[in-house]
Amino acid sequence: MKFNKPKFWDDKNSIISILLFPVSLITLFIIFLRKKIIKTIKFDIPIICIGNIYVGGTGKTPAAIFLANELLRLGKNPVILRKFYQSHSDEHAFIKNQFENLILCKNRIEGIRKAKQFNYDTVILDDGFQDCRIKKSINILCFNERQLVGNGRLIPSGPLRDNLNSLKEADIILINGSKNENFEKKILEINKNLKIFYSSYEPKNIDDFKNKKLLAIAGIGNPSNFFELLEKHNLNIEDRLIFPDHYQFNQIEINKIIEQSEKKQCQIVMTEKDYFKVKHFNIQKSGYLEVSLKINDKKDFINILNSIYE
């Protein structure tokens, strides 16, 4: 799937955004109807939803992997459940590399039933906040400090999959980035019971790329995070290539990337998700930056999640 986010999604005064606003009202009406008409099913298994309201690049999948591993350490037997999309095979491989228990299903309800059949004791939904058929035990919404809610409008005039009032249905807000008191105040006015946490990415193999000229490649929802992480550790980025999220590379493009790296005598470094997209091309002199998610006040975060088992 080739998709670049429009720049006007971050500009409330954009003429294009204003012209598209009536279409966003239709989106709002559809959301309203879905929540009114569709019946919610309650399952006798804890369901933790890692979702977002901003389209892409908020860090849902790393948060789901982090949570799954933490619950495993606490003696639980969790499974990550994702809706199956052929174009998202990169994320499926990325998850399996870090956490074994994964169910892919075209219908999340079928996936939850499978989880029970396989004797898992917790379902972690990687996405699914907008799936109003499922009663969740806890809702975690992910945001990235770079965009937060963009221009605050619904698709297509803005980047939001749901309106800000949907925060009333959330329990935890997880912001990847630095503390933002203005944003905290804004969302707490919508839901005063929200628990707000901050996260960051910590590289695990940064030494593999030191003292080398690098061609950095990112085809993820928020490529700036990747490049800034490299720059933060003073790596020598000779050039960078940006591709849309879930981009499917072909052999011709890979050949051009290899040619560019050889011409500039660079090693190729990419995100872990991108690595699994191109692994079958067997690119020489390439590697990926392995990162782990760190959550501030982790103990408090885990304690809130533990409450669903009481």
WOZIBEL-V925370 format. One record per helix or strand of 2 or more residues. SS is the DSSP state (hx for helix, st for strand). FROM is the first residue (numbers start at 1). TO is the last residue. If there is no record, write none. Layout:
# WOZIBEL-V925370
ss->{SS SS}
from->{FROM FROM}
to->{TO TO}
This chain:
# WOZIBEL-V925370
ss->{hx hx st hx st hx st hx st st hx st hx st hx st hx st hx st hx st st hx}
from->{7 15 46 60 78 86 102 108 122 138 164 172 181 195 206 213 223 236 251 267 272 286 291 298}
to->{10 37 51 73 83 98 105 117 126 144 169 176 190 203 209 218 232 242 263 271 281 289 295 309}
